[in-house]
Amino acid sequence: MIQDIGPHRFDRTFSRAAASPNDFALCCGEDDVVLRRRGEGYALPHFAELGLAPADERHVFSLDGVGCYLAAMPADVPEGFESVSLRQLRRVRPMETAFAAATALQLRRWYRDRAFCGRCGHPMEPSTAERAMVCPRCGLTEYPKLCPAVIVAVTDGDKLLLTRYAGRPYRGDALIAGFVEIGETVEDTVRREVMEEVGLRVKNLRYYKSQPWAFTDTLLMGYYCELDGDGTITLDTNELREGFWQHRADITPRDQDVSLTAEMIERFRLGKENDR
């Protein structure tokens, strides 16, 4: 998955250190980030490589001991560099570059959207002690947004429930997914989302793994579960355009994808959904 970048080290520790020319410059636009072309892949650019003089850039994390700072988009992207969109980052390699760039865009969106206090409307200021935005007038403190959500693989013996979204750019096979609501356990979210989207009951819920998904500010939690009763699908056409059962032998391999959804589908295809 996109966060699996070992042996590289992603360090989220907050730092007040000023940027240097040899630190990474994460030049982020509204939905894109500048990367350096490196052979068949990409790399994060240093300030010196882009000809940028570090000023008041904001430290966001470190990669392999090198500071990573948000920076403004250059007026012109230099030769050998490329502006890569958030959607394109799913295909960027190596994975540590994709993960760092996507996380930088996530934090850039959060800083942009927290420019003003949601309580009193006064301009917010970055905290000097932690990764947070603070209102100097009323004292409200806000932290980077994370939306908990579930990814659900519903199985019936050797069959897996696959879906396809309605009205979204992604057109491939997916699993049931949805956000956790106020006052709801994650397990209740699994049962509710399956019932709402395809009209099925499930049992024997088994937590698999989580994934930070910077593309939608989400913390995903993956579950396998089994069909409980009749398998006739009643589709919520506002959310899905298709829902169907597919035998594991007929599932297309997806071992090169970066998502929790793809990994869970692939594990089912290989008969490993019950492995710990």
C-alpha positions as a Python dict, from the first residue, in 0.01 Angstrom:
ca = {
    (1, 'M'): (0, 0, 0),
    (2, 'I'): (105, 361, -44),
    (3, 'Q'): (229, 397, 316),
    (4, 'D'): (445, 83, 297),
    (5, 'I'): (774, 257, 221),
    (6, 'G'): (1028, 55, 423),
    (7, 'P'): (1323, 68, 460),
    (8, 'H'): (1263, 443, 414),
    (9, 'R'): (1168, 637, 728),
    (10, 'F'): (872, 875, 743),
    (11, 'D'): (897, 1089, 1060),
    (12, 'R'): (589, 1290, 1163),
    (13, 'T'): (768, 1466, 1452),
    (14, 'F'): (683, 1836, 1466),
    (15, 'S'): (981, 2066, 1411),
    (16, 'R'): (1033, 2442, 1427),
    (17, 'A'): (1366, 2421, 1239),
    (18, 'A'): (1408, 2656, 945),
    (19, 'A'): (1444, 2503, 599),
    (20, 'S'): (1784, 2474, 432),
    (21, 'P'): (1872, 2453, 62),
    (22, 'N'): (1920, 2074, 97),
    (23, 'D'): (1577, 2013, 247),
    (24, 'F'): (1288, 1895, 31),
    (25, 'A'): (1063, 2165, -117),
    (26, 'L'): (705, 2037, -149),
    (27, 'C'): (566, 2296, -387),
    (28, 'C'): (191, 2238, -372),
    (29, 'G'): (-86, 2395, -576),
    (30, 'E'): (-458, 2341, -527),
    (31, 'D'): (-439, 1980, -642),
    (32, 'D'): (-84, 1919, -763),
    (33, 'V'): (276, 1902, -644),
    (34, 'V'): (610, 1952, -820),
    (35, 'L'): (830, 1640, -847),
    (36, 'R'): (1165, 1576, -1012),
    (37, 'R'): (1182, 1322, -1291),
    (38, 'R'): (1431, 1045, -1210),
    (39, 'G'): (1465, 776, -1474),
    (40, 'E'): (1131, 595, -1496),
    (41, 'G'): (1015, 740, -1165),
    (42, 'Y'): (1008, 1053, -952),
    (43, 'A'): (1186, 1208, -654),
    (44, 'L'): (1116, 1491, -414),
    (45, 'P'): (1305, 1809, -519),
    (46, 'H'): (1543, 1999, -292),
    (47, 'F'): (1511, 2377, -259),
    (48, 'A'): (1853, 2417, -425),
    (49, 'E'): (1750, 2205, -726),
    (50, 'L'): (1448, 2429, -787),
    (51, 'G'): (1655, 2744, -739),
    (52, 'L'): (1440, 2844, -439),
    (53, 'A'): (1577, 3028, -137),
    (54, 'P'): (1406, 2894, 179),
    (55, 'A'): (1220, 3166, 368),
    (56, 'D'): (929, 3098, 604),
    (57, 'E'): (830, 2757, 471),
    (58, 'R'): (638, 2529, 706),
    (59, 'H'): (792, 2199, 816),
    (60, 'V'): (546, 1911, 772),
    (61, 'F'): (751, 1592, 824),
    (62, 'S'): (1087, 1433, 746),
    (63, 'L'): (1181, 1158, 501),
    (64, 'D'): (1499, 960, 573),
    (65, 'G'): (1615, 1238, 805),
    (66, 'V'): (1566, 1516, 548),
    (67, 'G'): (1320, 1791, 636),
    (68, 'C'): (1014, 1831, 411),
    (69, 'Y'): (860, 2179, 387),
    (70, 'L'): (551, 2318, 218),
    (71, 'A'): (650, 2575, -42),
    (72, 'A'): (473, 2791, -298),
    (73, 'M'): (444, 2674, -658),
    (74, 'P'): (717, 2827, -877),
    (75, 'A'): (602, 3064, -1152),
    (76, 'D'): (750, 2821, -1406),
    (77, 'V'): (824, 2455, -1344),
    (78, 'P'): (1192, 2405, -1441),
    (79, 'E'): (1300, 2153, -1702),
    (80, 'G'): (1337, 1806, -1553),
    (81, 'F'): (1053, 1868, -1307),
    (82, 'E'): (682, 1803, -1342),
    (83, 'S'): (360, 1918, -1179),
    (84, 'V'): (182, 1596, -1076),
    (85, 'S'): (-187, 1590, -983),
    (86, 'L'): (-327, 1417, -675),
    (87, 'R'): (-493, 1150, -891),
    (88, 'Q'): (-166, 1081, -1074),
    (89, 'L'): (15, 1020, -744),
    (90, 'R'): (-148, 675, -721),
    (91, 'R'): (77, 571, -1010),
    (92, 'V'): (395, 752, -900),
    (93, 'R'): (692, 537, -804),
    (94, 'P'): (889, 488, -588),
    (95, 'M'): (625, 462, -316),
    (96, 'E'): (803, 688, -66),
    (97, 'T'): (780, 975, -315),
    (98, 'A'): (408, 917, -374),
    (99, 'F'): (331, 887, -3),
    (100, 'A'): (524, 1201, 94),
    (101, 'A'): (373, 1406, -189),
    (102, 'A'): (16, 1295, -114),
    (103, 'T'): (59, 1366, 258),
    (104, 'A'): (202, 1710, 180),
    (105, 'L'): (-105, 1791, -33),
    (106, 'Q'): (-329, 1670, 250),
    (107, 'L'): (-160, 1904, 498),
    (108, 'R'): (-158, 2191, 250),
    (109, 'R'): (-538, 2156, 210),
    (110, 'W'): (-581, 2151, 586),
    (111, 'Y'): (-374, 2464, 645),
    (112, 'R'): (-565, 2642, 366),
    (113, 'D'): (-905, 2544, 509),
    (114, 'R'): (-811, 2650, 863),
    (115, 'A'): (-714, 3005, 775),
    (116, 'F'): (-999, 3139, 991),
    (117, 'C'): (-1136, 3032, 1326),
    (118, 'G'): (-1455, 2827, 1303),
    (119, 'R'): (-1572, 2967, 1639),
    (120, 'C'): (-1513, 3343, 1615),
    (121, 'G'): (-1395, 3402, 1258),
    (122, 'H'): (-1058, 3556, 1352),
    (123, 'P'): (-749, 3461, 1141),
    (124, 'M'): (-579, 3149, 1276),
    (125, 'E'): (-206, 3117, 1340),
    (126, 'P'): (18, 2810, 1327),
    (127, 'S'): (113, 2676, 1669),
    (128, 'T'): (479, 2706, 1766),
    (129, 'A'): (459, 2395, 1988),
    (130, 'E'): (276, 2134, 1780),
    (131, 'R'): (117, 2067, 1443),
    (132, 'A'): (-197, 2271, 1498),
    (133, 'M'): (-369, 2598, 1413),
    (134, 'V'): (-457, 2830, 1702),
    (135, 'C'): (-694, 3126, 1723),
    (136, 'P'): (-517, 3410, 1909),
    (137, 'R'): (-851, 3569, 1999),
    (138, 'C'): (-1058, 3284, 2149),
    (139, 'G'): (-791, 3015, 2192),
    (140, 'L'): (-954, 2749, 1974),
    (141, 'T'): (-695, 2487, 1868),
    (142, 'E'): (-749, 2265, 1564),
    (143, 'Y'): (-547, 1964, 1449),
    (144, 'P'): (-513, 1805, 1103),
    (145, 'K'): (-842, 1653, 991),
    (146, 'L'): (-884, 1276, 980),
    (147, 'C'): (-1214, 1117, 878),
    (148, 'P'): (-1255, 754, 998),
    (149, 'A'): (-1406, 523, 737),
    (150, 'V'): (-1444, 153, 664),
    (151, 'I'): (-1358, -68, 368),
    (152, 'V'): (-1567, -385, 374),
    (153, 'A'): (-1503, -711, 188),
    (154, 'V'): (-1825, -917, 204),
    (155, 'T'): (-1766, -1284, 126),
    (156, 'D'): (-1994, -1580, 55),
    (157, 'G'): (-1775, -1890, 40),
    (158, 'D'): (-1554, -1845, -268),
    (159, 'K'): (-1743, -1536, -385),
    (160, 'L'): (-1664, -1173, -309),
    (161, 'L'): (-1904, -879, -334),
    (162, 'L'): (-1760, -620, -573),
    (163, 'T'): (-1907, -280, -650),
    (164, 'R'): (-1857, 8, -892),
    (165, 'Y'): (-1914, 366, -787),
    (166, 'A'): (-2177, 595, -936),
    (167, 'G'): (-2069, 944, -1041),
    (168, 'R'): (-1699, 913, -952),
    (169, 'P'): (-1393, 930, -1179),
    (170, 'Y'): (-1272, 586, -1061),
    (171, 'R'): (-1451, 324, -1273),
    (172, 'G'): (-1287, 0, -1154),
    (173, 'D'): (-1396, -265, -907),
    (174, 'A'): (-1429, -158, -544),
    (175, 'L'): (-1557, -278, -207),
    (176, 'I'): (-1827, -138, 18),
    (177, 'A'): (-1700, 180, 184),
    (178, 'G'): (-1834, 455, 407),
    (179, 'F'): (-1762, 704, 681),
    (180, 'V'): (-1815, 645, 1052),
    (181, 'E'): (-2099, 860, 1189),
    (182, 'I'): (-2135, 1034, 1525),
    (183, 'G'): (-2211, 791, 1810),
    (184, 'E'): (-2135, 485, 1596),
    (185, 'T'): (-1882, 208, 1649),
    (186, 'V'): (-1671, 102, 1354),
    (187, 'E'): (-1841, -239, 1357),
    (188, 'D'): (-2183, -72, 1340),
    (189, 'T'): (-2057, 130, 1044),
    (190, 'V'): (-1966, -193, 863),
    (191, 'R'): (-2316, -337, 913),
    (192, 'R'): (-2493, -12, 826),
    (193, 'E'): (-2294, 62, 511),
    (194, 'V'): (-2344, -289, 373),
    (195, 'M'): (-2718, -270, 440),
    (196, 'E'): (-2752, 80, 295),
    (197, 'E'): (-2550, 20, -21),
    (198, 'V'): (-2648, -337, -118),
    (199, 'G'): (-2927, -441, 122),
    (200, 'L'): (-2738, -734, 277),
    (201, 'R'): (-2680, -852, 632),
    (202, 'V'): (-2334, -963, 743),
    (203, 'K'): (-2178, -1161, 1029),
    (204, 'N'): (-1837, -1270, 1162),
    (205, 'L'): (-1667, -932, 1120),
    (206, 'R'): (-1287, -958, 1118),
    (207, 'Y'): (-1064, -650, 1133),
    (208, 'Y'): (-781, -670, 879),
    (209, 'K'): (-570, -353, 859),
    (210, 'S'): (-583, 28, 849),
    (211, 'Q'): (-451, 280, 598),
    (212, 'P'): (-396, 657, 608),
    (213, 'W'): (-552, 777, 281),
    (214, 'A'): (-430, 1130, 214),
    (215, 'F'): (-639, 1160, -104),
    (216, 'T'): (-959, 1212, 100),
    (217, 'D'): (-822, 1302, 448),
    (218, 'T'): (-935, 958, 562),
    (219, 'L'): (-817, 689, 802),
    (220, 'L'): (-944, 367, 645),
    (221, 'M'): (-1016, 52, 847),
    (222, 'G'): (-1053, -271, 653),
    (223, 'Y'): (-1288, -553, 753),
    (224, 'Y'): (-1371, -893, 610),
    (225, 'C'): (-1714, -1029, 693),
    (226, 'E'): (-1949, -1305, 575),
    (227, 'L'): (-2293, -1288, 416),
    (228, 'D'): (-2570, -1356, 668),
    (229, 'G'): (-2874, -1492, 485),
    (230, 'D'): (-2998, -1420, 134),
    (231, 'G'): (-2740, -1281, -111),
    (232, 'T'): (-2978, -1091, -339),
    (233, 'I'): (-2837, -741, -393),
    (234, 'T'): (-3058, -432, -358),
    (235, 'L'): (-2845, -152, -495),
    (236, 'D'): (-2835, 207, -369),
    (237, 'T'): (-2807, 373, -709),
    (238, 'N'): (-2713, 708, -556),
    (239, 'E'): (-2386, 553, -434),
    (240, 'L'): (-2326, 263, -674),
    (241, 'R'): (-2385, 187, -1039),
    (242, 'E'): (-2316, -183, -1002),
    (243, 'G'): (-2285, -456, -739),
    (244, 'F'): (-2215, -821, -810),
    (245, 'W'): (-2072, -1145, -668),
    (246, 'Q'): (-1752, -1271, -828),
    (247, 'H'): (-1574, -1602, -776),
    (248, 'R'): (-1217, -1567, -654),
    (249, 'A'): (-1089, -1753, -962),
    (250, 'D'): (-1237, -1480, -1187),
    (251, 'I'): (-1092, -1178, -1004),
    (252, 'T'): (-827, -982, -1194),
    (253, 'P'): (-493, -958, -1005),
    (254, 'R'): (-430, -615, -850),
    (255, 'D'): (-95, -655, -679),
    (256, 'Q'): (47, -324, -805),
    (257, 'D'): (-223, -95, -664),
    (258, 'V'): (-158, 131, -365),
    (259, 'S'): (-492, 105, -183),
    (260, 'L'): (-628, -100, 104),
    (261, 'T'): (-920, -196, -120),
    (262, 'A'): (-688, -348, -379),
    (263, 'E'): (-487, -538, -117),
    (264, 'M'): (-801, -685, 38),
    (265, 'I'): (-937, -795, -300),
    (266, 'E'): (-603, -951, -389),
    (267, 'R'): (-585, -1141, -60),
    (268, 'F'): (-930, -1285, -123),
    (269, 'R'): (-830, -1384, -477),
    (270, 'L'): (-533, -1575, -332),
    (271, 'G'): (-744, -1740, -62),
    (272, 'K'): (-569, -1549, 218),
    (273, 'E'): (-859, -1353, 361),
    (274, 'N'): (-854, -1558, 683),
    (275, 'D'): (-476, -1542, 732),
    (276, 'R'): (-346, -1332, 1020),
}
